[in-house]
Amino acid sequence: MKRPEPAARALDNAQRFTRADRAASALATRISEIITYGARARGRASLLVPGGRTPIPLFDALCGLDVPWQQVYVGLTDERRVPPEDRQSNARLIREHLLRDRAAAAHFPLLYHDAVGDRAVEAACGAALGLLPRPFDAVVVGMGDDGHIASLFPGDAALARGLDPATEAPCVLTRAADPPYERLSLTLATLLSSRWVALLINGSAKWAALETAIERQDAQASPVYALLNQRQVAVNVFYAP
Ligand SMILES: O=C(O)[C@H](O)[C@@H](O)[C@H](O)[C@H](O)COP(=O)(O)O
């Protein structure tokens, strides 16, 4: 079966590194260049990052780089529906690993809100995102072994809405099995409203999941396919085994 051109190009152009810390360092350098340029050219810059374990070396490499952080707005691609001080909170992870050293000066609007009702939560999430300069300067997306991106999971009831290019909502509420928290995820359309997008993955299992996603060409089964098979913005894959 012919591989769809944008997805195949993303894989063929993937930047491959021998170790995760080298991938993280290279991505940190590229992000610092992008957001420094954006801050200087437009007065403000925005960077969206995921939670999870993979981006921790990226945050540790990025936080000390010489960037005009006071002009940078950092946001999350997704969040667990827990308070920011909770151990499962992505906001807590970002505060511990990214918003320190020089990057402590960055702005960080929280996605989490204790609003009641799904639509109220989505509206609050949209309000937080509204504080970030759009289009975003850089978005870093994480991926699970099951091909989920952000918190858009295969089989989730909100997945179709989350992947629909026509969705007005900036984010959707989803539910993951592990850890069993409600999640707030930016929609694909929101993630793609960026000048530059990177997918950061470590481990052969994730690379295999990427190749399987492109072979199957089914975004409902593997949401990462929808991220790769689009012509709005190129996806820069950073991979280490
Ligand atoms: O809230 C989260 O947990 C993340 O945003 C999540 O979507 C992550 O990007 C993938 O699950 C990969 O997680 P790892 O980097 O830990 O493999």
The ligand as an SDF file (V2000), in Angstrom:
LIG
                    3D

 17 16  0  0  0  0  0  0  0  0999 V2000
   -0.3470   13.8200   29.8430 O   0  0  0  0  0  0  0  0  0  0  0  0
    0.4690   13.0130   29.3680 C   0  0  0  0  0  0  0  0  0  0  0  0
    0.8240   11.9560   29.9150 O   0  0  0  0  0  0  0  0  0  0  0  0
    1.1880   13.3180   28.0870 C   0  0  0  0  0  0  0  0  0  0  0  0
    0.8770   14.4920   27.4850 O   0  0  0  0  0  0  0  0  0  0  0  0
    1.0190   12.1280   27.2030 C   0  0  0  0  0  0  0  0  0  0  0  0
    0.1080   12.2980   26.1870 O   0  0  0  0  0  0  0  0  0  0  0  0
    2.3740   11.7420   26.6710 C   0  0  0  0  0  0  0  0  0  0  0  0
    2.8330   12.6390   25.7090 O   0  0  0  0  0  0  0  0  0  0  0  0
    2.3450   10.3520   26.0910 C   0  0  0  0  0  0  0  0  0  0  0  0
    1.5090    9.5230   26.8750 O   0  0  0  0  0  0  0  0  0  0  0  0
    3.7630    9.7860   26.1150 C   0  0  0  0  0  0  0  0  0  0  0  0
    4.1500    9.6830   27.4630 O   0  0  0  0  0  0  0  0  0  0  0  0
    5.6940    9.3410   27.8100 P   0  0  0  0  0  0  0  0  0  0  0  0
    6.4970   10.4900   27.3110 O   0  0  0  0  0  0  0  0  0  0  0  0
    5.7200    9.2210   29.3150 O   0  0  0  0  0  0  0  0  0  0  0  0
    5.9980    8.0330   27.0840 O   0  0  0  0  0  0  0  0  0  0  0  0
  1  2  2  0
  2  3  1  0
  2  4  1  0
  4  5  1  0
  4  6  1  0
  6  7  1  0
  6  8  1  0
  8  9  1  0
  8 10  1  0
 10 11  1  0
 10 12  1  0
 12 13  1  0
 13 14  1  0
 14 15  2  0
 14 16  1  0
 14 17  1  0
M  END
$$$$
